Amino acid sequence: MKQQKEITGHAVRAMYQYTGAADVAAATNDQGYMNAMTTVWEDVVFRNMYLTGGIGSSGHNEGFTEDFDLPNESAYCETCASVGMVFWNQRMNTLTGESKYIDVLERSLYNGALDGISLSGDRFFYGNPLSSAGNYGRSEWFGTACCPSNIARLVASLGDYIYGRSEQGIWVNLFVASNTTFTIGKNTVPLQLETNYPWEGNVKITVNPAKKVAYALHVRIPGWSENVPAPGKLYQFTDTRDEKVNILLNGKPVTYRQEKGYAVIDRTWQKGDVVEVKLPMDVRQVTARTDVKADQDRVALQRGPLVYCVEGADNEGRAYNILVPNKATFTTKSHQVLDEPVIAIKANLSIVEAATDGLSVQIKPKLITAIPYYTWANRGKSPMQVWLPSRIKEVKIAE
Ligand SMILES: [Zn+2]
């Protein structure tokens, strides 16, 4: 395994193997394992990961094929493989202190993994494709029932992924509303995190040590907030935004150093100190590098850590007739998917349809609703697309 350079074989077992290898590397300080894992991680994330953080494109071997082979409708993307990405990336973050691993963890968690469980909590996906003609639905159970229990244990263990700690520091990795207590030296430091993330970008962290205590608070600056949708160049935003993450300490801008992807505020803390983080939550268009044939001349939508999709249920039953024009505009709106309150994206796009004489096609503007990918397939079977075409390449005449 120390000689391995590329990801091959069964995606879920690979994730478990690397999770174990990371633990061995941590226990033994073996640089050989670390080098191999870094190389393989780059092979996964730079060349073989879906925008949803899912991996393992082929159902044939439940695993990896060639680099950049990331078909959407036939994407296997087993729920367990996304769960495994969360396990492995957490270990890599703990080993290195690098936030890029949490960037990937967050992508897999909120998208590829969460999609594996229905909003009702009792229907499951084994595979998580990025498009569907409308014939794919969730199941109550599977003959090989790894995914339901795996996603259930992941959701139940969410608390394990929010923070990190050392003797001198606290790391805020995920922005999940929570209360916890850290031990720094002989001091206990209660910490409260309040937020409505991922729907809003404001995060409020209150620390309440009984007496003054010095430590470094590390707040993750998500890659997506700095124009990097995923480490490596597999995906890019179509434009660059200048709006930066804004951090306040007790209501005032604070100087911090940036280290390994974290904003580090190193000071003596006292009861009631409040750190506010404001993350830019613009709707971003994403493209894939040209090697990914399945995504050419297509764009996907992302807001915060969430990948969006267009589902027929919100768009008069259709998701395959949509075209994203060059100057598309996007707004957000509160929306419900069943009883799940979400922020939907409203997009001024185009639809392609037959003219009334049936002898030509016409392009019409249409307001399209996009929902977070994890919420699709909860309202019956309906077509869905994550990657929307930005140009017409082929027109099929329906039978
Ligand atoms: Zn599974």
Residues whose N, C-alpha, C, O or C-beta is under 5 A from the ligand:
A	BS01	ZN	E78 C80 C146 C147
